[in-house]
Amino acid sequence: SSGINAEYGGDYRCVIWRTTGGDGWALTQIKMSIDGVEQPAISARINLDDDHTKTICIDSVTYKVTVVVGNTGPAKSQFVGIEGTQATTEMVKCEEEFAVGSKVTYTFTSLIDVGKFRCLLWYGKDAWNMTQFQVTINGAINLAIEGDLAILESETMRFCESGLSFILPHHQGHQVLALLHHSII
């Protein structure tokens, strides 16, 4: 037999699993719901011996976005998100100062694993430009772009890798296409 106890204090992070008896367990995935809401699954090979208690936690993913501010910097709130092949992170507010010409790094963690990187999402409440940005996921560089990249006022911008072109959203009925070259910052 086994017993399961979820420590729930607002955010589901870990499950404490206790086996009793003499047969042990080999788990590959734990799925859980709280009040009928499905929570992120824990996928890993987990071996539990007889009469063993183990705390099993969801791994968080660390995302880091570094930008070089161009000749105009934002004065208002900025929000960033990462889109991938499996999911999209929440949009999180950047608390850093964006001074003209400065290099700004914003790091956030999320329980959402986007899979393979697709796009950087950026929302700003005012217009400005950056000359470089780099996206790192769990310490590995996924994308680095250099060029004049405009952030439009009160619009979510999608900077997506597609060969050597990066597709930006429609703006006033026109598709904006920026051809840029890769460069590690």
Buried (B, 14 or more C-beta within 10 A) or exposed (E): EEEEEBEBEEEBBBBBBBBEEEEEBEBEEBEBEEEEEEBBEBBEEBEBEEEBEBEBEBEBBEBBBBBBBBEBBBEEEBBBBBBBEEEBBEEBEBEEEBEEEEEBEBEBBBBBBBEEBBBBBBBBBBEBBBBBBBBBBEEEBBBBBBBEBBBBEEBBBBBBBEEEEBBBBEEEEEEBEBEBEEEEB
